[in-house]
């Protein structure tokens, strides 16, 4: 039986991340902060480590500096361990002069690096999903079925089929058909492969385990740029492709709305995803921060990170990220504060005109406040009707959610909400 030592994990660093803008204005998708103290990239890396897969490559291209910094600071094994986490950045070479054209093309341009690892299997992962998965169990399924490719699949409800790549599977677990976000009722009827009338379909999770020689064959011999839309449909007709069942929590964090709702769901008493699993922890940055300090405040359903200062505030159903500074009289509801990258000092020459953090008597509801923002006193931020999109100099609205970009400054008395003028 093969072992996890023969598996190379390749995590796709994402493209421009336009659907998560402005959170991706200054960073790549996998570097977007998550749950107060993590980044999205921490999820697949942690799943690999917990699955005893210790060779991990991350393919990057756009706005990758902060992602590179996070990886280099936090993921390195000691000299007596053979594992590694490496950044494989897009580069122009004598053979390739253009950048990545899609997920499969990104891997194609790194086939030389993959070959040098001598890995017999390649696990392809996305960098913007929230889930906990034992990849070792998927690998055992792959080996037991002598598969060329294994695709992780999950049940999909009738009304959500048009959001996924839908796969049809026979009684032997082999995949026989594929359709990208199907809408035609006749086609949907043909693709149903589960007995559950509520969730009759199987959707691709964007997690693929390849035999390395098969991966090379497909990428070298076919002009395929994307795994979900091109490689897997082609492979179903030429190779043995199997579907591995995953029934746990999984969320694709691809839009501002999904990012917002997924984060706020974590604040509930019964969150759909548990960061506190001691057997499979989620790893993040190693920081030397003081405990958060809370004075005379009311807090309900709040995730609170380290290094925060909160004074006489009311906070409900929200995430308060690292180093957040919240002054007295502030009210925050259903919002995500990402905190700050550093503490400011009173005598710094480059301090902004408004102190970093949330000023006195400010009210925030239904918003995402990115890092290092300076929000003055008596500021009001309210959500807009769902579906509203607006762009202003220091704030944007996406699907009704107000987003204050990284490093933005809002002066005292600013109002953002229905009726605001750009």
The 8 nearest C-alpha neighbors of each residue, nearest first, counted from 0:
[[1, 2, 142, 139, 143, 3, 138, 5],
 [2, 0, 5, 3, 142, 4, 139, 138],
 [3, 1, 4, 5, 0, 6, 138, 135],
 [2, 4, 5, 6, 52, 51, 135, 1],
 [5, 3, 2, 6, 52, 53, 51, 54],
 [4, 6, 118, 3, 119, 2, 120, 7],
 [7, 5, 120, 3, 4, 121, 118, 119],
 [6, 8, 121, 54, 118, 122, 55, 120],
 [9, 7, 122, 55, 121, 123, 56, 54],
 [8, 10, 56, 123, 57, 55, 122, 124],
 [11, 9, 124, 57, 125, 126, 123, 56],
 [12, 10, 125, 58, 13, 126, 57, 124],
 [13, 11, 59, 58, 126, 29, 57, 10],
 [14, 12, 11, 28, 15, 16, 126, 27],
 [13, 15, 16, 61, 12, 60, 27, 28],
 [14, 16, 17, 61, 13, 27, 23, 28],
 [17, 15, 14, 19, 18, 28, 23, 20],
 [16, 18, 20, 19, 15, 23, 21, 14],
 [17, 19, 254, 16, 20, 253, 255, 21],
 [20, 18, 254, 255, 17, 16, 22, 23],
 [21, 19, 22, 23, 17, 18, 24, 16],
 [20, 22, 24, 23, 404, 19, 402, 395],
 [21, 23, 20, 24, 19, 404, 31, 369],
 [24, 22, 26, 20, 21, 25, 27, 19],
 [23, 25, 21, 22, 20, 26, 62, 27],
 [26, 24, 23, 62, 27, 22, 405, 21],
 [27, 25, 62, 23, 24, 30, 63, 65],
 [26, 28, 62, 30, 23, 29, 63, 61],
 [27, 29, 30, 31, 16, 23, 13, 127],
 [28, 30, 40, 39, 126, 127, 31, 27],
 [31, 29, 66, 28, 38, 27, 39, 26],
 [30, 32, 38, 28, 29, 39, 33, 22],
 [33, 31, 38, 37, 30, 39, 36, 337],
 [32, 34, 38, 37, 35, 39, 36, 31],
 [35, 33, 36, 262, 37, 318, 32, 265],
 [34, 36, 320, 33, 304, 319, 318, 337],
 [35, 37, 34, 320, 321, 304, 33, 32],
 [38, 36, 33, 283, 32, 34, 35, 41],
 [37, 39, 32, 33, 30, 40, 31, 41],
 [38, 40, 29, 41, 127, 42, 31, 33],
 [39, 41, 29, 126, 42, 38, 43, 30],
 [42, 40, 44, 39, 38, 45, 43, 283],
 [41, 43, 45, 40, 44, 39, 46, 129],
 [44, 42, 46, 45, 41, 40, 47, 126],
 [45, 43, 47, 41, 46, 42, 48, 40],
 [46, 44, 48, 42, 281, 47, 43, 282],
 [45, 47, 43, 49, 44, 48, 50, 132],
 [48, 46, 52, 50, 44, 45, 49, 43],
 [47, 49, 51, 45, 50, 52, 46, 53],
 [48, 50, 46, 47, 51, 279, 45, 133],
 [49, 51, 47, 48, 135, 133, 52, 134],
 [52, 50, 48, 49, 53, 47, 3, 135],
 [53, 51, 47, 50, 48, 3, 54, 4],
 [52, 54, 82, 48, 51, 55, 83, 47],
 [55, 53, 82, 83, 7, 52, 84, 8],
 [54, 56, 84, 8, 9, 53, 7, 83],
 [55, 57, 9, 85, 84, 86, 10, 8],
 [58, 56, 10, 86, 87, 9, 11, 85],
 [59, 57, 87, 12, 11, 88, 10, 86],
 [60, 58, 12, 88, 89, 63, 57, 87],
 [59, 61, 89, 88, 63, 62, 14, 58],
 [60, 62, 63, 15, 27, 14, 59, 26],
 [63, 61, 26, 27, 64, 25, 60, 65],
 [62, 64, 66, 61, 27, 65, 67, 60],
 [65, 63, 67, 66, 62, 68, 26, 27],
 [66, 64, 68, 67, 63, 69, 26, 30],
 [67, 65, 30, 69, 63, 68, 64, 70],
 [68, 66, 64, 70, 65, 69, 71, 63],
 [69, 67, 65, 71, 66, 70, 72, 64],
 [68, 70, 66, 72, 67, 71, 73, 65],
 [71, 69, 67, 73, 74, 72, 68, 66],
 [72, 70, 68, 69, 73, 67, 74, 75],
 [73, 71, 69, 70, 68, 74, 284, 75],
 [72, 74, 70, 284, 71, 69, 285, 75],
 [75, 73, 70, 71, 84, 72, 76, 83],
 [74, 76, 83, 73, 84, 77, 71, 72],
 [75, 77, 80, 83, 82, 78, 74, 81],
 [76, 78, 79, 80, 75, 81, 82, 83],
 [79, 77, 80, 76, 81, 75, 82, 83],
 [78, 80, 77, 81, 76, 82, 83, 75],
 [81, 79, 78, 82, 77, 76, 83, 53],
 [80, 82, 79, 83, 53, 78, 76, 54],
 [83, 81, 53, 54, 80, 76, 84, 55],
 [84, 82, 54, 53, 55, 85, 75, 76],
 [83, 85, 55, 56, 54, 74, 75, 86],
 [86, 84, 56, 57, 83, 55, 87, 70],
 [85, 87, 57, 56, 88, 58, 67, 84],
 [88, 86, 58, 57, 85, 59, 56, 89],
 [87, 89, 59, 58, 60, 86, 90, 57],
 [90, 88, 60, 59, 98, 87, 99, 91],
 [91, 89, 88, 92, 98, 96, 95, 97],
 [90, 92, 96, 95, 97, 93, 89, 98],
 [93, 91, 95, 94, 96, 90, 97, 108],
 [92, 94, 95, 96, 91, 90, 97, 108],
 [93, 95, 92, 96, 91, 108, 97, 90],
 [96, 94, 92, 91, 97, 93, 108, 98],
 [95, 97, 91, 92, 94, 93, 98, 90],
 [98, 96, 95, 91, 99, 90, 100, 92],
 [97, 99, 100, 89, 96, 90, 91, 60],
 [100, 98, 105, 101, 104, 89, 97, 102],
 [101, 99, 104, 224, 98, 105, 102, 103],
 [102, 100, 224, 104, 225, 103, 99, 105],
 [101, 103, 225, 105, 104, 226, 224, 106],
 [104, 102, 225, 224, 106, 226, 105, 101],
 [103, 105, 224, 107, 101, 106, 102, 100],
 [106, 104, 99, 102, 103, 108, 107, 101],
 [105, 107, 109, 103, 104, 108, 110, 102],
 [108, 106, 104, 110, 109, 105, 218, 103],
 [107, 109, 105, 106, 110, 104, 95, 99],
 [110, 108, 106, 112, 107, 111, 113, 105],
 [111, 109, 113, 107, 112, 108, 114, 106],
 [110, 112, 114, 109, 113, 115, 108, 107],
 [113, 111, 115, 109, 114, 110, 116, 87],
 [114, 112, 110, 111, 115, 116, 109, 117],
 [113, 115, 111, 112, 117, 116, 110, 118],
 [114, 116, 112, 113, 117, 111, 118, 110],
 [115, 117, 118, 114, 113, 112, 7, 54],
 [118, 116, 114, 115, 119, 113, 5, 211],
 [117, 119, 5, 116, 120, 6, 7, 121],
 [120, 118, 211, 5, 210, 6, 117, 121],
 [121, 119, 210, 6, 211, 118, 209, 5],
 [122, 120, 7, 209, 6, 208, 211, 8],
 [121, 123, 208, 8, 207, 9, 7, 209],
 [122, 124, 9, 207, 206, 10, 8, 208],
 [125, 123, 10, 206, 9, 11, 122, 126],
 [126, 124, 11, 10, 127, 205, 128, 123],
 [125, 127, 29, 40, 12, 11, 10, 128],
 [128, 126, 29, 39, 252, 125, 28, 251],
 [127, 129, 251, 252, 250, 126, 130, 125],
 [130, 128, 250, 249, 42, 251, 127, 252],
 [131, 129, 249, 248, 128, 132, 250, 42],
 [130, 132, 46, 133, 129, 248, 42, 247],
 [133, 131, 134, 46, 130, 247, 245, 50],
 [132, 134, 135, 50, 136, 46, 137, 131],
 [133, 135, 137, 136, 50, 132, 138, 47],
 [136, 134, 138, 133, 137, 50, 139, 3],
 [137, 135, 139, 138, 134, 133, 140, 50],
 [136, 138, 134, 140, 135, 139, 141, 243],
 [137, 139, 141, 135, 140, 136, 134, 142],
 [140, 138, 142, 136, 141, 137, 143, 135],
 [141, 139, 143, 137, 138, 142, 144, 136],
 [140, 142, 138, 139, 146, 144, 143, 149],
 [143, 141, 145, 139, 144, 140, 138, 146],
 [142, 144, 140, 141, 145, 139, 146, 138],
 [145, 143, 146, 142, 141, 140, 241, 139],
 [144, 146, 142, 143, 141, 147, 239, 140],
 [147, 145, 144, 148, 141, 239, 240, 149],
 [146, 148, 239, 210, 240, 209, 238, 213],
 [149, 147, 209, 240, 146, 208, 241, 210],
 [148, 150, 241, 208, 240, 242, 207, 141],
 [149, 151, 207, 242, 206, 243, 152, 241],
 [152, 150, 243, 206, 204, 242, 244, 203],
 [153, 151, 203, 244, 202, 204, 243, 201],
 [152, 154, 245, 202, 201, 244, 246, 155],
 [155, 153, 201, 198, 200, 202, 156, 152],
 [154, 156, 198, 200, 201, 202, 160, 153],
 [157, 155, 198, 159, 158, 197, 160, 199],
 [156, 158, 159, 160, 198, 197, 155, 199],
 [157, 159, 156, 160, 161, 155, 162, 198],
 [160, 158, 156, 161, 157, 162, 155, 163],
 [161, 159, 162, 157, 163, 158, 155, 180],
 [160, 162, 180, 181, 159, 163, 182, 158],
 [163, 161, 180, 160, 159, 164, 181, 179],
 [164, 162, 180, 160, 202, 161, 165, 179],
 [163, 165, 179, 180, 203, 202, 178, 166],
 [166, 164, 202, 178, 201, 177, 163, 179],
 [167, 165, 177, 201, 176, 202, 168, 174],
 [166, 168, 176, 190, 174, 175, 192, 177],
 [169, 167, 174, 173, 172, 175, 192, 166],
 [170, 168, 171, 172, 173, 174, 167, 175],
 [169, 171, 172, 168, 173, 192, 174, 193],
 [170, 172, 169, 173, 168, 241, 174, 144],
 [173, 171, 169, 170, 241, 168, 242, 174],
 [174, 172, 241, 168, 171, 169, 240, 242],
 [173, 175, 168, 241, 240, 167, 242, 176],
 [174, 176, 167, 168, 235, 173, 169, 177],
 [177, 175, 167, 166, 174, 178, 235, 190],
 [176, 178, 166, 165, 232, 167, 179, 164],
 [179, 177, 165, 164, 181, 180, 166, 176],
 [178, 180, 164, 181, 165, 163, 228, 177],
 [181, 179, 161, 163, 164, 162, 178, 160],
 [182, 180, 161, 179, 178, 183, 187, 160],
 [181, 183, 161, 184, 180, 187, 186, 160],
 [182, 184, 186, 185, 181, 187, 188, 161],
 [185, 183, 187, 186, 188, 182, 181, 189],
 [186, 184, 188, 187, 183, 189, 182, 190],
 [187, 185, 189, 183, 188, 184, 190, 181],
 [188, 186, 184, 190, 189, 185, 183, 191],
 [187, 189, 185, 186, 190, 191, 184, 183],
 [190, 188, 186, 187, 191, 185, 167, 192],
 [191, 189, 187, 167, 188, 192, 186, 166],
 [192, 190, 200, 199, 188, 189, 193, 187],
 [191, 193, 167, 200, 168, 199, 190, 194],
 [194, 192, 199, 195, 191, 200, 198, 201],
 [193, 195, 196, 199, 192, 198, 191, 197],
 [194, 196, 199, 198, 193, 197, 200, 192],
 [197, 195, 199, 198, 194, 193, 157, 156],
 [198, 196, 195, 156, 199, 157, 155, 194],
 [199, 197, 156, 155, 195, 196, 200, 154],
 [198, 200, 193, 191, 195, 196, 197, 192],
 [201, 199, 191, 155, 198, 154, 192, 193],
 [202, 200, 154, 153, 166, 155, 165, 152],
 [201, 203, 165, 152, 153, 164, 163, 155],
 [202, 204, 152, 164, 205, 151, 165, 163],
 [205, 203, 206, 152, 151, 202, 153, 150],
 [204, 206, 203, 207, 125, 124, 227, 151],
 [207, 205, 124, 204, 151, 123, 150, 208],
 [208, 206, 150, 123, 122, 149, 209, 205],
 [207, 209, 122, 149, 148, 121, 123, 150],
 [210, 208, 148, 121, 120, 211, 214, 147],
 [209, 211, 120, 213, 147, 212, 119, 214],
 [210, 212, 120, 214, 119, 213, 209, 121],
 [211, 213, 215, 214, 210, 216, 119, 209],
 [214, 212, 216, 210, 211, 215, 217, 147],
 [213, 215, 211, 217, 212, 216, 209, 218],
 [216, 214, 212, 218, 213, 217, 219, 211],
 [217, 215, 213, 219, 214, 218, 220, 212],
 [216, 218, 214, 220, 215, 219, 221, 213],
 [217, 219, 215, 216, 221, 220, 107, 214],
 [220, 218, 216, 217, 215, 221, 107, 222],
 [219, 221, 217, 218, 216, 222, 215, 223],
 [220, 222, 223, 218, 217, 219, 216, 230],
 [223, 221, 224, 220, 218, 219, 217, 104],
 [222, 224, 221, 229, 225, 230, 103, 218],
 [225, 223, 104, 103, 101, 100, 102, 222],
 [226, 224, 103, 102, 101, 229, 228, 227],
 [227, 225, 230, 103, 229, 228, 231, 102],
 [226, 228, 225, 229, 231, 230, 205, 164],
 [227, 229, 225, 226, 179, 230, 232, 231],
 [230, 228, 225, 226, 223, 232, 231, 227],
 [231, 229, 226, 233, 232, 234, 223, 225],
 [230, 232, 234, 233, 229, 227, 226, 235],
 [233, 231, 235, 234, 229, 230, 177, 228],
 [234, 232, 230, 231, 235, 236, 229, 237],
 [233, 235, 231, 237, 238, 236, 232, 230],
 [234, 236, 232, 233, 237, 238, 240, 231],
 [235, 237, 234, 233, 238, 232, 175, 239],
 [236, 238, 234, 235, 233, 239, 240, 232],
 [239, 237, 234, 235, 240, 236, 147, 148],
 [238, 240, 147, 146, 148, 235, 241, 173],
 [239, 241, 148, 149, 174, 235, 173, 147],
 [242, 240, 173, 149, 174, 172, 150, 148],
 [241, 243, 150, 149, 172, 151, 152, 174],
 [242, 244, 151, 152, 150, 137, 149, 241],
 [245, 243, 152, 153, 151, 242, 246, 154],
 [244, 246, 153, 247, 152, 151, 243, 154],
 [245, 247, 153, 244, 248, 154, 249, 152],
 [248, 246, 245, 249, 130, 131, 132, 153],
 [247, 249, 130, 272, 271, 246, 250, 131],
 [250, 248, 130, 129, 247, 251, 128, 131],
 [249, 251, 129, 128, 252, 130, 248, 261],
 [250, 252, 128, 253, 127, 129, 249, 257],
 [253, 251, 258, 257, 128, 127, 254, 250],
 [252, 254, 251, 19, 18, 257, 127, 258],
 [255, 253, 19, 18, 257, 256, 252, 258],
 [254, 256, 258, 19, 257, 259, 397, 18],
 [257, 255, 259, 254, 258, 260, 398, 400],
 [256, 258, 260, 254, 259, 252, 255, 261],
 [259, 257, 255, 252, 261, 256, 260, 254],
 [260, 258, 256, 262, 257, 261, 255, 263],
 [259, 261, 263, 257, 262, 258, 264, 256],
 [262, 260, 264, 258, 263, 259, 257, 265],
 [263, 261, 265, 259, 264, 260, 34, 258],
 [262, 264, 260, 265, 266, 261, 259, 317],
 [265, 263, 261, 266, 262, 267, 270, 260],
 [264, 266, 270, 263, 262, 267, 272, 261],
 [267, 265, 300, 264, 263, 301, 302, 316],
 [266, 268, 270, 269, 265, 264, 300, 316],
 [267, 269, 270, 266, 300, 265, 264, 271],
 [270, 268, 267, 271, 265, 266, 264, 272],
 [271, 269, 265, 267, 272, 264, 268, 273],
 [272, 270, 269, 273, 248, 265, 264, 267],
 [273, 271, 270, 274, 248, 265, 130, 129],
 [272, 274, 275, 276, 270, 271, 265, 269],
 [273, 275, 276, 281, 272, 280, 277, 279],
 [274, 276, 273, 277, 280, 281, 279, 278],
 [275, 277, 279, 280, 278, 274, 273, 281],
 [278, 276, 280, 279, 275, 274, 281, 273],
 [279, 277, 276, 280, 49, 275, 281, 274],
 [280, 278, 276, 277, 49, 281, 46, 45],
 [281, 279, 277, 276, 282, 278, 274, 275],
 [280, 282, 45, 42, 274, 283, 279, 41],
 [283, 281, 45, 41, 280, 284, 42, 37],
 [284, 282, 37, 41, 285, 281, 73, 38],
 [283, 285, 73, 286, 37, 282, 69, 36],
 [284, 286, 73, 283, 287, 72, 282, 288],
 [287, 285, 288, 284, 305, 283, 289, 73],
 [286, 288, 289, 285, 306, 305, 290, 284],
 [287, 289, 306, 286, 305, 290, 322, 291],
 [290, 288, 306, 291, 305, 287, 307, 292],
 [289, 291, 306, 305, 292, 288, 307, 304],
 [290, 292, 307, 306, 305, 308, 289, 293],
 [293, 291, 308, 307, 309, 290, 294, 306],
 [292, 294, 309, 310, 308, 296, 291, 295],
 [295, 293, 310, 296, 311, 309, 292, 312],
 [296, 294, 311, 310, 293, 297, 312, 309],
 [295, 297, 311, 312, 294, 313, 310, 298],
 [298, 296, 313, 314, 312, 299, 295, 311],
 [297, 299, 314, 315, 313, 301, 296, 300],
 [298, 300, 315, 301, 316, 314, 297, 317],
 [301, 299, 316, 266, 315, 267, 298, 317],
 [300, 302, 317, 316, 299, 266, 318, 303],
 [301, 303, 318, 266, 319, 317, 304, 300],
 [304, 302, 319, 301, 318, 320, 305, 35],
 [305, 303, 321, 320, 35, 36, 319, 302],
 [306, 304, 291, 321, 290, 307, 288, 322],
 [305, 307, 322, 291, 289, 288, 290, 321],
 [308, 306, 291, 322, 323, 305, 324, 292],
 [309, 307, 324, 292, 291, 293, 325, 323],
 [308, 310, 293, 325, 326, 294, 324, 292],
 [309, 311, 294, 327, 326, 312, 293, 325],
 [312, 310, 296, 327, 295, 294, 328, 309],
 [311, 313, 296, 329, 328, 327, 310, 330],
 [312, 314, 297, 330, 296, 298, 329, 331],
 [313, 315, 331, 298, 330, 332, 297, 312],
 [314, 316, 299, 332, 317, 298, 300, 301],
 [317, 315, 300, 333, 301, 332, 266, 299],
 [318, 316, 334, 333, 301, 315, 335, 332],
 [317, 319, 302, 335, 301, 336, 35, 320],
 [320, 318, 336, 303, 35, 302, 304, 335],
 [319, 321, 35, 337, 338, 304, 336, 323],
 [320, 322, 338, 304, 305, 323, 306, 339],
 [323, 321, 307, 306, 338, 339, 324, 305],
 [324, 322, 338, 307, 321, 320, 356, 339],
 [325, 323, 356, 308, 307, 357, 309, 322],
 [326, 324, 309, 357, 356, 308, 310, 323],
 [327, 325, 359, 310, 358, 309, 357, 329],
 [328, 326, 311, 310, 359, 312, 329, 360],
 [327, 329, 360, 312, 359, 311, 330, 326],
 [328, 330, 360, 361, 312, 327, 359, 362],
 [331, 329, 313, 362, 314, 312, 363, 361],
 [330, 332, 314, 363, 364, 362, 313, 315],
 [333, 331, 364, 315, 334, 316, 314, 317],
 [334, 332, 316, 317, 365, 364, 315, 263],
 [335, 333, 366, 317, 365, 332, 367, 364],
 [334, 336, 367, 318, 317, 368, 337, 366],
 [335, 337, 368, 319, 320, 338, 318, 367],
 [338, 336, 320, 369, 370, 35, 368, 335],
 [339, 337, 323, 320, 321, 370, 322, 336],
 [338, 340, 371, 370, 322, 341, 321, 323],
 [341, 339, 371, 370, 338, 342, 322, 321],
 [340, 342, 339, 343, 322, 371, 321, 338],
 [343, 341, 344, 322, 340, 339, 355, 306],
 [344, 342, 341, 345, 347, 350, 355, 354],
 [343, 345, 347, 346, 342, 350, 348, 341],
 [346, 344, 347, 343, 350, 348, 354, 342],
 [347, 345, 344, 348, 350, 343, 349, 351],
 [346, 348, 344, 349, 350, 345, 343, 351],
 [349, 347, 350, 346, 345, 351, 344, 343],
 [350, 348, 347, 351, 346, 352, 343, 344],
 [349, 351, 347, 348, 352, 343, 354, 345],
 [352, 350, 353, 349, 354, 355, 373, 408],
 [353, 351, 354, 350, 410, 408, 373, 355],
 [352, 354, 351, 373, 375, 355, 374, 410],
 [355, 353, 373, 356, 351, 352, 375, 374],
 [356, 354, 373, 372, 371, 353, 374, 357],
 [355, 357, 324, 373, 325, 374, 323, 372],
 [356, 358, 325, 374, 326, 324, 375, 373],
 [359, 357, 376, 375, 326, 374, 361, 356],
 [358, 360, 376, 326, 327, 328, 361, 329],
 [361, 359, 328, 329, 377, 376, 327, 362],
 [360, 362, 377, 378, 329, 359, 376, 379],
 [363, 361, 330, 379, 329, 331, 380, 378],
 [362, 364, 380, 331, 379, 381, 330, 332],
 [363, 365, 332, 381, 366, 333, 331, 334],
 [366, 364, 382, 334, 333, 400, 381, 332],
 [365, 367, 401, 334, 400, 364, 402, 368],
 [366, 368, 335, 402, 334, 336, 401, 369],
 [369, 367, 336, 403, 402, 335, 337, 366],
 [368, 370, 405, 337, 404, 403, 367, 336],
 [371, 369, 339, 405, 338, 337, 372, 406],
 [372, 370, 339, 406, 405, 355, 338, 340],
 [371, 373, 406, 407, 370, 408, 405, 355],
 [372, 374, 355, 408, 356, 353, 354, 409],
 [375, 373, 409, 357, 358, 408, 356, 372],
 [374, 376, 411, 358, 410, 353, 409, 378],
 [375, 377, 358, 411, 359, 378, 361, 360],
 [378, 376, 361, 412, 360, 411, 359, 379],
 [377, 379, 361, 412, 413, 376, 414, 411],
 [380, 378, 414, 362, 361, 363, 415, 413],
 [381, 379, 415, 363, 416, 364, 414, 362],
 [382, 380, 416, 364, 415, 365, 363, 379],
 [383, 381, 365, 400, 399, 401, 416, 364],
 [382, 384, 399, 417, 416, 385, 387, 400],
 [385, 383, 399, 387, 386, 382, 398, 417],
 [384, 386, 399, 398, 387, 383, 400, 382],
 [385, 387, 398, 399, 384, 388, 397, 383],
 [386, 388, 399, 398, 385, 384, 397, 383],
 [389, 387, 397, 396, 398, 386, 399, 390],
 [390, 388, 396, 395, 387, 391, 397, 421],
 [391, 389, 395, 396, 394, 392, 388, 421],
 [390, 392, 421, 394, 395, 393, 389, 396],
 [391, 393, 394, 390, 421, 395, 407, 404],
 [394, 392, 391, 407, 403, 404, 408, 395],
 [395, 393, 403, 391, 402, 392, 404, 390],
 [396, 394, 390, 402, 389, 391, 401, 397],
 [395, 397, 401, 389, 388, 400, 399, 402],
 [396, 398, 388, 400, 399, 387, 255, 395],
 [399, 397, 386, 387, 385, 400, 388, 396],
 [398, 400, 385, 383, 387, 384, 397, 386],
 [401, 399, 397, 396, 382, 366, 398, 365],
 [400, 402, 396, 366, 382, 395, 367, 399],
 [403, 401, 367, 395, 366, 394, 396, 368],
 [402, 404, 394, 368, 369, 367, 407, 393],
 [405, 403, 369, 407, 21, 402, 394, 406],
 [404, 406, 369, 370, 407, 371, 372, 403],
 [407, 405, 372, 371, 404, 370, 408, 373],
 [408, 406, 372, 405, 404, 393, 373, 403],
 [407, 409, 373, 374, 372, 410, 406, 393],
 [410, 408, 374, 375, 373, 413, 407, 411],
 [409, 411, 375, 413, 408, 412, 374, 353],
 [412, 410, 375, 376, 413, 377, 378, 409],
 [411, 413, 378, 377, 376, 410, 414, 375],
 [412, 414, 378, 411, 410, 379, 409, 415],
 [413, 415, 379, 378, 380, 412, 416, 419],
 [416, 414, 380, 419, 379, 381, 413, 417],
 [415, 417, 381, 419, 380, 382, 418, 383],
 [418, 416, 419, 383, 415, 381, 382, 384],
 [417, 419, 416, 420, 415, 414, 383, 421],
 [420, 418, 416, 417, 415, 421, 414, 413],
 [419, 421, 418, 415, 391, 417, 416, 414],
 [420, 391, 419, 390, 392, 389, 394, 415]]
